[in-house]
């Protein structure tokens, strides 16, 4: 009998998570899971509950919420044998969509229960985790335009709900003329380069910008490295051009972008700068180190998740469930 905790963020996303989680827990129990359910009162408590699940040897720690809540669970699960399970109850749900889980919307209010069904007989892989300083990230770390915009938008949000991805895109278009890039000295796995960049992103997954763009279609989650995307630019026109290329997907064929594999990245900016990790804003000093920790996390994914996302076979091909 698989054992699992389900923790939910009462204020994540656009609807109350409690009834969604109750239905997901009922479904998992019908397949023989031993389930414990509890709300979290803070992001710190999510981390503490995840760490406790790892210490107790629970098979899975399900977190119902958005990507910002998921990364709090990752902090507590790192290095443990307890797998992360995502029940998408947030706004963008990029991680859930990356592994083939349905995202909640008004058109699909049963997404959390559907995700529980897909994961009830899922498989467990190990995957890489990035660290921005000492802060882990599952999806990406971005500085330049997106770090600036996330800090700006999140700094003036009202209430617990996040802005929609569409709102971010519209605001970015509106303010693009104000952004003229950031000067960076980069040490990429011992190789140095420098320039002025509109955007620099260390990406662990295929999707980007709320899941709307396929930034790194060749992304692999367990190969010990991530993609570093560099977009040079020093004028507002460069920023607008980047946004348009992102919307059309033509940046991949442009001489104005560069993709490099990276395991360790040292950044020198000469001044504090904004950076976003999995959509949450932080402010870095003039120097920042980013590294990749290989196979640092166990994740529960559906059987339908493409094997191309992983080089290694699952460590648990199917959860040992028993249909009552």
Buried (B, 14 or more C-beta within 10 A) or exposed (E): EBBBBBBBBBBBBBEEBEEBBBEBBEBBEEBBBEBBBEBBEEBEBBBBBBBBBBEEEBBBBBBBBBBBBBBBBBBBBBEBEBBBBBBBBBBBBBBBBBBBBBBBEEEEEEBBBBBBBBBBBBBBBBBBBBBBBEBBBBBBBBBBBBBBBBBBBBEEEEEEBBBEBEEBBEBBBEBBEEBBBBBBBBBBEEEEEEBBBBBBBBBBBBBBBBBBBBBBEEBBBBBEBBBBBBBBBBBBEBBBBBBEBBBEEEBEEEEBBBBBEBBBBBBBBEEEBBBBBBBBBBEBEEEBBBBBBEBBBBBBBBBEBEEEBBEBEBEBEEBEBEEE
